[in-house]
Amino acid sequence: MLKFIVFSLLMLTGVQSWVVVQSLLFFMSFVFGLFCVNGFFMGSVGLGLGMDSVSYILILLSFWIMALVVGGSQSVEDKGNFFFVILSVNVLLLLSLVMTFCCQDYLMFYVCFESSLIPTLILILGWGYQPERLQAGVYMLFYTLFASLPLLVSLISLYSSGGTLTLGLVSSAEGSKLILSIWYVCTVFAFIVKLPVFMVHLWLPKAHVEAPVAGSMILAGVLLKLGGYGLVRVLPLFTGVSKGFVGAWVSVGVIGGVVVSFICLRQTDIKALIAYSSVAHMGLVLCGVMLFSWWGLGGAVSVMVGHGLCSSGLFCLANMAYERVGSRSLLVSKGLLNFMPSMALWWFLLSAGNMAAPPTLNLLGEISLIISVVSWSKVSVLGVGLLSFFSAAYTLYMYSLSQHGKYFSSLFSCCSGKVREYLVLVLHWLPLNLLILKGGTMVYLMY
């Protein structure tokens, strides 16, 4: 693992050239893809670093999404808007993500988990769209830090009771039922906010709406997966007490997803709609992780990867429309089919992925998650059914309102799309639909 981390650091020397950094990121994705890890065991272990199948998939996703982020942010270089600084920030963010996913020590994991917040904040404050980006940055900072401090206390308590924080060697938490319950909530809450789950999700739409395209793509593509990955790592320490909270988490995930779906149907801002849809999808991921079943874990990882590719592509599309129309409002950016006809195909393909239509990876993951939730409780069929229905409803609402209708009267001509933009969209869509061919590997990777 150290070679990839050193390679990421060496990329900082090439930030003066946009093409060099993008080429190196694709090269790293290709090379890392050859280091395939099969099975739920640790490989490439050394110097406190290592990875299992979940870490491997998420690190590969980080490299891939970051390469597409650089491709989608070409307008920053065209305008000369401190492009070498944004490249440096993106490379540092990638470094913190890779370190987070491959750390074998809980305290090191916490440090890397929190350090990813700083480059994200710089992206929002430095290249955001409106003056409200300051408020969005503060929201994100305080939500995440407020939830993370109890996690630090929890990890220190684990060290004092067990004498180690190395992954796999930490003994399960022990104590009275009340103390264990408080300890469990303090540990899990940081990842619940990062996921995010309904009721602690308010920072996410603000951050997405104000962030530049690079910030939105990396936030939706990888940063939200930190919450799910963290839950996978810490929940085995609380197997006893966690069983008592499963009903609460499944209720929050399913009912919260339905409520957020209603919120999506009321949105007029494209980016806000895509951001809220992320909260609905992550609700199902929470259910899958909390149920302690192989179907749930496999489905959660599949949905995280599929959502990362699909949501990042939708934010990229929203930015392409914004660069031409000058507005993200669905009331202004109507009739895109009339003057960007070839781009409408990509709107359709990625919208189909967002509603988990075949043959996308999202479908595979959602089937696994639905099986796991319904097998846990038959009552949850109603909530899961509504969640799936409204998922299709708000995606169709976004697609139909943006593509059809009479376009804005001040638009006279427009570039339908550049080769670079189509390449970025193809590289989002291909993995999303080709990975289902290895669906057995994706779902049963955790065995």
N, C-alpha and C positions, 0 to 999 in steps of 0.2 A: 504493500500500500504506500510505503514511503516514496517510491519512485513517482507515483502519480501526484503526490502532494508537492514534491520538489519540482516536478514539471509545471504544476500550476503556479508555483512561486516564480519560476523562470519566465513564465509568460508575461510577468510584469515588465520585463526588459523590452518586450515588443509592442507595448501599448501605443507607440507612436504610429503604428500602421494598423489600420482597421482590418485589412485583408489578412495580415499575418496572424492576428489573434483569432479571427474566425476560422482560418484554416487549421490552426493548432488545436482549437476546441473540437473540430470535427475529427481530426486525427486522434486526439485523446479518446473520443467516444468510440472510434473504431478499435483502437488498441485495447481499451478497457473491456469492450464487448467480447474480446477473445479470451479474457480471463473468467470464463463462465464458472459459477459456483452452483453446484447441485446439492440439494439437501439442506436440512436445517442444522448445519454444523459450521463451526468457524474455520475459515481458511485464510491464507495470507497473513498469519498471525506473526507479530513482531513489533517490538518497541511500543507496546501498549496500543497497537492498531491491529485491526482484523475485520473480517466481514463474513456474514452468513448470507443466505439467499435474499433475505429482505433488504439488508444493507446494500448488496450488490445491485439489485434492481433500482434502488433509489439513487445510488451514486451514478449509475449509468444514465438515469433520467436527468440528473443534475447536469452532467456533461452535455447531454443532447439538448436540453432546454436552453442552457446558457449559450450554446452555439447558435441556436435559432433566435435568441434574444439579440445577439449582436447583428444577425442578419435583418431582423425586424426594426432595428433602431438606426438604420442607415441615414435617416433624415437628420440625426444629430451631427453626423460627420459632414453631410452636405451643407448644413448651416454653419459649420465650424463652431458649434456650441460646446466648447471644452470636451471634445470627443475623447481625448487621451485620458481625461479625468474619469469619465463615465466607464471607459474600458478598465481602468485600474480598479474602480469600485466594484465592477462586475466580477473581475477576477478574484478580488478579495472575498466577495460574497460566495463565489464558487468554492474557494478554499475552505471557508468556514463550514459550508454545507457538507463537503466531502469529509472534513474532520469530524463533524457531528455524527455522520452515518457510520464511520469506521472506528470510533473510539471504543476502547475496551474498559474504560474506567468511568464510573458514573459522574465523578466530579469534573473530569475533563469533558465529558459529554455535556454537562451543564454549562461550562464556560463557552464551549463552541456553539451550543444551542442559543445562548444569549448574544454571542458576538455577531451572529447573523443579523441581528436587529440593527446594528450601527450602519453597515452599508445600505440596507434597505431604507433607513431613515434619510441617509444622504441622497439617495436616488429620488425620494419623494420631495425633499426640501429643495434640492438643487435643480431638478428638471421637471418638476410638477407643472400643472397647467394654470390653476387659479391661485389667488392669494390664500384661499382656505387650506392650502397644502400644509401650512404651519399647524393649523388645528388638527388636521388628519394625522400628521406626524406625532403630535403630542398624544392624541387618542391612542395610537398604536403603541407608543412607548409606555404609557402609563398602564394600559390594560395588560400588556405583556409583563412588565416589571412587577406590577402589583401581584400578579398570579405566580410569578417565578420565585419570589423571595421565600415563601413557605416551602417550595421544593428544595431550596438550598439547605434550609433548616432540617428538613426531612433526611436529606443525604448525609448531613453531618451526624444526625442521630443514628442512622444506619451504620456509619463508620464506628461510632462509639460503642455500639452494641455488638457488632460483628468483627471489627478490626480490619476490614478491607472493603474497598468499593470496586473491586475488579468484577467485571461482568461474568456471571456464572459461578463466582465464589461467594457472593454476598448471601448470607443466610436470610431466610424470610423474617419479616418483622414479627416481634413477639411482645405481648403485653395484654392488659385487660381489653375487653371488647370496646369500651368507650375510647381508650387511648388509641387502639388500632384503627378505629373508625376515623378519628380526627387526623391521625397520621396518614391514612389512606387518602382522605379528601385533600390534605395539603400537598401530597405528592402528585395526585392526578390532576388537580385544578389547573396547573400551569399548562398542561398539554390540552386540556379541554378548551382553554382560551385560545391557544394557538391553532386548534383544529379548524375553525372555531365552531362551537355548538350554540344553538339558539339560546338567547338571553345574554350571552357574553360575546356576541358577534358584531356589535355596533362599530368596532374599529375597522372591520374588513371593508364594508362598502365605502366608507370615507377614504381609506387608504387607496383602494382601487380607483375611485373616481378622480382623485387628485394626482395619482402617480403617473409618470410617463409610461410609454408602452413597455419599456424594459422592466420597470418596477412591477407593472401589472402581470406581465408574462411570468416573471420569476416568482412573484408572490403566489399566483394561482398554480404555477407549474410544480414548484418544489417546496416553498416555505410552508404551505399549509400541511404538507406531508410530514413535517417535523413533529406535529402533534400526534398523528397516528403512529409514527415510528417510536416516539417516546412512550406511548401507552403500551406498545408491544414489548418494550424493554422493562418497564417498571411494574406492570401488572403481575408478573409471576412472583414478585416479592410479597404480594398481598392476596394470595389465592383464597385463603380462608375468609377474610372479611369482605372480599370483592363480591362473593356470591350473594351477599345480602343487599348489594346496591344495583344488581343487574336490572331489576325491574324499573328502578328510577331512571337509569341511563337509557334503557330501550325506550321508555316513555318519552323522555326528553328528545331523543334522536328522531323518533317517528313522528310524534305530535309536533315537535319543533319544525321538522322538515315540511309538514303540511302547512303550518302557519306561514313559514317563509315562502312557500310556493304561492300563497295568496298575496303576499307582499310583492312577489315578482310580477304578478298579473296587474299590479297598479303602477309599475315603474314606467317612466318616460325616458330615462337615461339608459342608453344601451349598456354602458360599463357597469352601472349600478345593478341592472337586471342580471348580467352574467355573474357579478359578485355575489348577489343574493342566491343565485342558483347553486353556487359553490357551497353555501351553508346548508342547503337542502341535501346535496349529495354527501357532504361530510357527516350529516346526521345518521345516514345508513352505515357509513364506515364505523362510526362510534358504536353502533349496535353490534356489528360484526366482531369488533375487537373485544368488546366487553363480555361477549357470550362464551368465550373460552372454547370455541369449537373450531375444528379444522376448516369446515365450510366457511365459517365467519372470518377466520384469519386469511384464508386464501382469497375470498371475495373482497375483503377490505383492501388487501394489497393490489388486487387487479383493478378495483375502482380508483384507488389512489393514482396508479400509473395512467389509466385511461382518462381520468379527469384532468390530470396534469397536462397531457397532450392536447385534449379537446378544448379545455378552458383557455389554455395559453393561445391556441389557434384562434379562438373566438375573440380574445382581446386584441390579437394582431389584426384581425379583420376589422374590428371596431375602430382601431387606430387608422387603418387605410381609408375607411369611410370618412373619419374625422379630418384627415389631412386634405381631403378633396372638398368636403361640404363645409367644414369649419364649425360643425356642431355635432354633439353626441346625442341630441334629443331625437327620439323616435318620431316626434311631430314635425321635425324639420328634415331629417334624413329619410324621407319616404321616397318610394319609387326608384330605389337604387338599381332595380332591374332594367330601367329605361336607359340609363347612361353608363352603367357598369355591368353589362349583361354577362360577360364571362366570369366576373367575380361572384355572381349570384350562385353559380354552381358550388363554389367553395362555402358560401353561406349555407347552402342546403346540406352539403356533406357534413360539415362540422356541427350544424344544428341537429342533424340525425344522430351524430355521436353523442350530443348533449342529452338527448332524450333516450339514450341507450337502445338505439335501433340496431338490428344486425347489419353487417358482421363486425361491429365494433367491440373492443375489449370491455367497454362499459357494460354491454349486455351480459357478457360472461360473468363479470363481477357482481352485477346486480342480481342475476339469477342465483348465484351462490349465497349472497347476503339475504335474499328473500327466503331461500330454503332454510338458512340458519335461524332467522328470526321467527319464521312461522313454525318451525319444528320446536322452538323453545316455548311458544305460546300461540295457540290458535286464535286468540282474541286479536292478536296484532295483524291479522290478515286485512282487516278494515283499514287500519292506518297505513300499512304498506301499499295497499291497493290505491288509496287516495294519493299517496306520495308519487307513485308511478304515473297515475293519470295526470296529475297537475304538472309533473315534470314535462310530459308531452305538451300540455296546454300552454305553459309559459314559453316554451321553446318555439311552438308554432306562432304564438302571439308576437314574439320577437322577429321571427323570420317573415311573417306575412306583412307586418306593419312596416318593416324596413325595406322590403323588396317591392311591394306592390303599392298602388296609389299614385297620385300625381306628384311629381317631384317639385322641389322648391323653385319658385319662379325666378330667383336670381341666378340659377345655374344654367349656363349656356353650353359649355363643353367640358370635357373631363377625360383624363387618361384612365382607361378601363383597368389598367394593371400593368406593372412592369415585370420583367422576367424574374428579378430578385424576389418580388413579392409572391409570385406564383411558386417559386422554389421553396420559400419558407413555409407556405401553406401545404405544399405536397409533403414536405418533410415532417409536418405535424400529422398529416392524415395517414400516410403510409404505415408508420409503426402502430398507430391506433387500430388499423384494420388488419394488419398482417400478424400482430402478436396473438390474435385469437386462433391462428393456425397452430400455435404452441400452447393452446389453452390448458391442456392437461398439465403441462409444465408449470404454467402460471398458478393454477389453483392448487396443485398438489406439490408445489415446490417446498412447502413447509413440512411435508411428511419426513 
